[in-house]
Amino acid sequence: MNSLLIINPTSGQGKAAREKRRLLEFVSNMPHIQVATPDSAQDTIRLAQSAAKNGFGRVIAAGGDGTINCIVNGIGESGMPIGIIPLGTANVLAHDLAIPLNNVSAALEIIEANNVRSVDLGKAGDRHFVLMTGFGFDAEVVHSVDPIAKDIFGSMAYLGSYISQMMTYPSAHFELTFDNGPTYKADAYAVVIANCGTYAYNLQIAPQAVFDDGLLDIIIFETGPGAKFRFFGQAWEVFFQKQISDPNTTYFKSSSVIVKSNPLVKMQVDGDVCGESGLKVEVIRKALNIIAP
């Protein structure tokens, strides 16, 4: 099948970088695969848009979750299948789909088998997402990570930002309207809206979430007595892959939610800060086709 392989030139370090070189060697003998190396996130989106319009049978993402998100926003709801060669920092989507990490030959075998799975696609404003979108604390953590440190230290680069924001980040007043009906108001540090159970680096924040149920899982990290200490505890539970048990953490399921806050807070989508509160988040059922085992 005629395929466009989009390789993120900056993703991964160590073994991932070596696997990237192996990938180029493999595809040099696969004439049905055309290789593109974008210069930026916008260039990745443009390449994926072009592939969806110009007769390619599928597009292959070689990189991490950020690369996949750009490709998803390029192909939109066209139904074009996406293959994944996980070579990024976190590779959350590949992990949840049981695609081997940093193993080019195994990933290519899965892609060539072409077993297509239809999963839900999230949309926050005009931006699509596969994993999650977050408002408040987690978006601020992503925003404050030094890109150079991320390239050098990988996922560990987030730890310093995480600790710093944990000490100083203030709460906001959130107003959430579900499916254009009931409204829930709360003072909270963060609102995370998940399409899958894994949040980042194999941390389970929404264990009930699944890719294809037509629903989003909404977790609200609320304030209350001893709020800052409890927020530490909630984060500790997430890091140890436990379901959050704090009574001030509220959990909803909905097909859509309008997120407002005072003051406005940053929004991250699949790990990329790209907006702020004051918009609608919704699920588009089984709108994304992914090649998986």
N, C-alpha and C positions, 0 to 999 in steps of 0.2 A: 504494500500500500504506500502510495506517495505521501511522505511525511516531512514536516518541517521541524527540525530539532533546534530549539532555542537554548543556548548555553549562557548562563550568567557568568561572565568572565571574572567576577569578584567573589563568587560564593565559595565557601569551604576553605579549610586549611588542612595541612598534613595529609592524611590518607585521602581525603576528598579531592585535594589537588592532584594527587597521583592518579586517582580514578578518572579525573577529568582528562588527563593525558591519554589514559587507556581508552576512554570513550572515543576520542578523536581518531585513534588508531583503528578501532572497531568499525566506525562508520565510514572510514575511507574506503572500505570494501563493501559498502552497502549503498549502491547507486540510487536506491529509492528514497534515501534520506538526504535531504538538503539541510546544511548547517547554517545557522545565523548566530552571530555574536553581537547583541545589542550594546549600545553605548550608555543607555540609561533605562530607568523604569518606563518612561514614556515611549522609548524606542521599542521596548519589549511589547507594550500594549499595541503599538502600531503594527509590528510584525505579526502578532497574533490576529489582529483585525484583517490584515492582508491575506493571511493563510485561510481564514474562514471564507473569504470572498473569492479566492483565486484557485479553487479546485483541489486543495490539499485534502487528503483523507483524514488526517489527524495532525495534531501538533504535540511535540514532546518537550517537556520541561526538564532541563538539566540544571538543577540549582536547589534552592530551598523553598520554604513556604512563600516568601516574598515574590520569587520568580513565578510560582504557580499562580499567585493572586493576580499578578500583572497579566498573565496569559488568560486567566478567567475573565478579567475585565476587557481584554481584547476580543475574545470570541463571544462574550455576552451570553445570550440565550439561544445561540445558533444550533446547539446540539452537537457541535464538532467534538469528537473524543479527544481526551488529553491523556498522554502517557507520561509517566513520572520516572526520572532518574534522580534519586535523592542525593544531592551533593551540597546541601546547605548547612547552616548552623544548627537548626533544631529539627527540621524534617518531621513536623508533627503529623501532617497528613499522610505521608508515606508510612509512618509508624502505625497509625490507626488502620491503614489499609493492608498492613502486613507486606509492604514492599521492602525488600532487603536494602539496608542502608550501606552506602559506600561500596557497592558491589555492582559495577556496570554491567557485567555479563549477565547476572541474574535479572537485573531490571530490564535489560533488552529482551531477554527471553520472555518475560511477562508481556512486554509491549508487542512482540511479534505474535504471541498467542492471541492477542486482541480480544480478550474477554472484557466486555464493556459493562460497567455497573452504573446505573443511574442513581444519583444522589441529589439531595436538596441543595439549593443554592440560596445563600443569604444575600440581602440587599440593604445597605444602610445609605439612605439618600439615593444618590446615583452611583454608588460604589458597591460592586458585588464582593462577597466573601464566601469562603468555604468553611473556615474553622470557627471564627468568632469575631465579635466586635466588642470593644470595652470602652467605657466612659469613666474618666476620673483618674484614680490612682494608677492603674496599670498603663494607661496611655501616657501618663506623665513619666513613668519609669522608662518606657520605650523611647520617649522623646529625649530624655536626658542621657541616654547611653552614648558614649563617645564612639563614632563609627570606626576610628582607628583601633580602639581597644577591642571592639567587636571582631575586627579582622584578625587581631593578634590572639585574643583569648577565647574567642567563640562565646559560648553560652555563659561562661564565667564573668564576662564583661557586664552582665546585667546585675550581678550581685551587689556591687558597690552602689549602683543607682538605686536598687531596690531598698537597701538599708538606709540610704540618705533620704529617700522620699518617705519611707516609713516613719522617720523621726519628725518630719516637718509638714507632710501633706495635710491640708485641711479638708474637712467634709464640705459637702454642698447639699442643697435641698433639691431633691429629685421629684419629678412628677411623671409617672408612667401611665399611659393610657393603652389598654390592651384591646386588640381587635376592634378599635373604634368604639369601645364600650366602657367597661369599668376602669376607674382611675385609682392608682395607688401612690401615696405621697410618703416620702421618708427622707430624713437626713442620713446621708451615706457617704462613704469614702469612694465607693466604686460600684458600677453596674456592669456586669459582664453578660453578654448575650451569646450563647453558644449554639453552634450547629453540630458539634461533636463533643465527646466527653473529655478529651485531652486538651488542656489549656496551652502548655508550653513545656518542653523538655520532659515529657511524660508525666506531667503533673495533672492529676485528675481533679478538675474543678466542677464538672457537671456529669457525674457518673451515669445519670439517667438519659443523657442526650444520645441520640442516634442520628445517622446521616439521612435517613429516608423516611421519617415519620411525619413530615409536613409540619413540624413544630420547632420552635426555638425554645431553648432553656434559658431562663433569665434569673441570674443570681444577684441579689442586692446585699452589699456589705454595709449594714446599717450602723449608726452610732448608738450611744446609750451610756449607762453608767460604766465608767472605766473603759471607755470606747477604745482609746489608743492601745491599751494592753490587750483588749479582746481582739482587736484587729491583728496584732502580732500573733495571737493564738490561732485565728482563722488562717492566716498565712502559713503558720507552722503545720496545721493539719493538711493544707494543700500540698506542701512540700513532701509530706510523708504519705501522699497518695491516699488519704482518707477522705470520706465524705464529710463535708463541713457540718458540724453538729451544733454550733453556737445558735441559740434561739434568736439572736438578732441578725442572723443571716437568713434572708427570705428568698424563697424559690418559687418561680412561676413557670408555666408552659403556655405558649401562645403562638399563633401564626404571624402576629404582627404586634408591634409596640411603638408608640411615639414617646421619645425620650426628651424631656425638658429638664433643665436645671438652673438654679440660681446660686452662685454665678455660673456662667457657661464653663464647661470643662472640655478638655481635649478628648478626642475620639481616636482609637486605633482600630484598624481593620486588618486582620491576619498579620498583626505585628508591625503595621505601617501607620504612623500617625498622619491622618489626612483630613481632619475636620474637627467639629465640636458638636456638643449636644444641641438639641433643637430640631430633630429630624425623625423620620419614620424608619424603623427597621422591620423588615418583613422576610418571609421565606417564600421561595418559588419552588414548588414541589417537583423533585426529580428533574430539574432543568439542566443538570450538569452530568455529562457522560465521562467517566474516568475508567481507564484501563487498569485493572487490578487482578490479583490472583483469584 
